[in-house]
């Protein structure tokens, strides 16, 4: 019955051409504008009615791109709180993340909860900055950051599945309590996002913000210790694959925030598949010795088969590498002879 009502609502919205579109099956809209997620000129990136902007404590690094995030759920629906994993969202939910460099908008990635599950849809913006087109396999885009040119890679549809995989099921990554538990500057004033979502009916079952998990902000020492900020960075940039149910489950290197075993973080752990990625290094992480740690070697590379994450970036995040280097340098212990 619920699915039928959603389908009827989608047809009604399409027929009267107002409100965000509900799309539960293929074909997906060819143009980003057809989703009606934005108010006014598309390039202004202003959320349409009932489309809610949000932010995360520590983001995934994407070649120094600026990002804006938004979410929309069908009227009368809400998400269900989960303290550890991504919230449960109703069918028809649309999550949008837009990537920009300076005044140039490059791409908007949609994650849509369809009848068959979550689908990742990359939309590539035109040169005029007036609209974006759905492309299954987007071309690389020539970009420049601080005088250095590089090829910005927009993940294709299958690569979206790779990063968002959880036990062979596509799920959101950033929409977890520990990432969202922070203030956001809404039009009516700053408010904690979990509190705002609960107050407005977007979220059910959430505790008070002070009782919910919260990741540190990787580059803000006021939000956590060096270890807490380093762990938050690894959680956001590596944990979506490196967990017991992710694509890197066989590695034994689990980097989510909830992991408590230092060996699972890589300390004194021999890599499962030693090879070019490991170089001549023995352990994933060596106490006090970042230059002897495979984790740092892979973060500090853009060489294929060495770099980690293996997709989603074409440049080295110097500040992120330095954070992990400082953390490893200050750890104490021994990996034996």
Secondary structure, DSSP 4 states (H G I P E B T S, - for coil): -HHHHHHHHHHHHHHHT-SPPP--SSSPPSBGGGG--EESSGGG-EE-TT-EEE--SSPPP-TT-EEEEEEE--TT--EE--SSSBPB--TT-EEEEEEEETTEEEEEEEEEEETTEEEEEEEEEPTTSS-EEE-TTPPPEEEEETTEEEEEPPP-HHHHHHHTEETTEE--SS-BHHHH-SEEEETTEEEEHHHHHHHTTSEES---GGGS--PPPTT-GGGS-HHHHHHHHHHHHTTTTSSTTSTTGGG----STT---TTTTTBTPBPTT-STTTTT--BSB-TT-GGGBHHHHHHT--STTT-SSSSS-SS--HHHHHHHHHHHHH-------
